Amino acid sequence: MSTREKLQEEVDVLEAEDRNNEIVVYNDDVNTFEYVINILVKFCKHSVEQAEQCSYIVHYSGKCSVKSGTIDELKPICLNLLDAGLTAEIK
């Protein structure tokens, strides 16, 4: 394997690892289903159906991964979710 191929392989691995981040939303006793659905549609660009499914998973499982991507992509979205009153973090 050439040096160039090795370097490209390392870059590919780092890019794949960088995309393994996700925003996890946690259940709370404050926000309604409708509110959470609207926030997920607005900031995560979910369809209404996808946001509904995520809100039910959050409610019944306690948490749900709602978005994956790089830290740079997820950070502003997660901050918007937090500002909107949801309990969320990037993992």
C-alpha positions in Angstrom: 0.0 0.0 0.0 1.4 3.4 -1.0 1.8 6.3 1.4 -1.0 8.1 -0.4 -3.4 5.1 0.0 -2.5 4.8 3.7 -3.1 8.5 4.2 -6.5 8.4 2.4 -7.5 5.4 4.5 -6.7 7.3 7.7 -8.7 10.3 6.5 -11.6 8.0 5.6 -11.5 6.5 9.1 -11.4 9.9 10.8 -14.3 11.2 8.7 -16.4 8.0 9.5 -15.6 8.4 13.3 -16.6 12.1 13.1 -20.0 11.2 11.7 -20.7 8.8 14.5 -21.9 11.7 16.7 -25.6 12.0 17.5 -28.0 14.3 19.3 -30.0 12.4 22.0 -33.2 13.9 23.3 -34.4 12.8 26.8 -37.8 12.6 28.2 -39.1 15.2 30.6 -42.3 16.0 32.4 -42.6 19.5 30.9 -42.9 19.5 27.2 -46.0 18.2 25.3 -45.8 15.8 22.4 -47.0 18.5 20.0 -44.3 20.9 21.2 -41.5 18.3 20.9 -42.7 17.4 17.4 -42.7 21.0 16.3 -39.2 21.6 17.7 -37.9 18.5 15.9 -39.4 19.5 12.6 -38.1 23.1 13.0 -34.5 22.4 14.0 -33.7 18.8 13.0 -35.6 19.1 9.7 -37.7 16.0 10.5 -40.9 15.2 8.7 -43.9 15.4 10.9 -44.1 11.6 10.9 -40.5 11.2 11.9 -40.8 13.8 14.6 -43.9 12.0 16.0 -42.1 8.7 16.1 -39.1 10.2 17.9 -41.4 11.9 20.4 -43.0 8.5 21.2 -39.7 6.8 21.5 -38.5 9.6 23.9 -41.7 9.2 25.9 -41.7 5.4 26.2 -37.9 4.7 26.2 -36.7 7.8 28.0 -34.5 8.9 25.1 -34.1 8.9 21.4 -31.3 9.7 18.9 -32.8 12.4 16.7 -29.9 13.5 14.5 -26.4 12.2 13.5 -23.5 14.0 11.9 -20.3 15.8 12.7 -19.9 17.8 15.9 -19.8 21.0 13.8 -23.2 20.1 12.2 -24.8 19.0 15.4 -23.7 21.7 17.9 -25.9 24.5 16.6 -28.9 22.2 16.4 -28.4 20.8 19.9 -28.1 24.4 21.2 -31.4 25.3 19.5 -33.1 22.2 21.1 -31.7 23.2 24.5 -32.8 26.9 24.1 -36.3 25.5 23.2 -36.4 23.8 26.5 -35.7 20.2 25.5 -33.2 18.0 27.3 -30.6 17.0 24.8 -26.9 16.2 24.4 -24.4 15.2 21.7 -23.0 11.8 22.2 
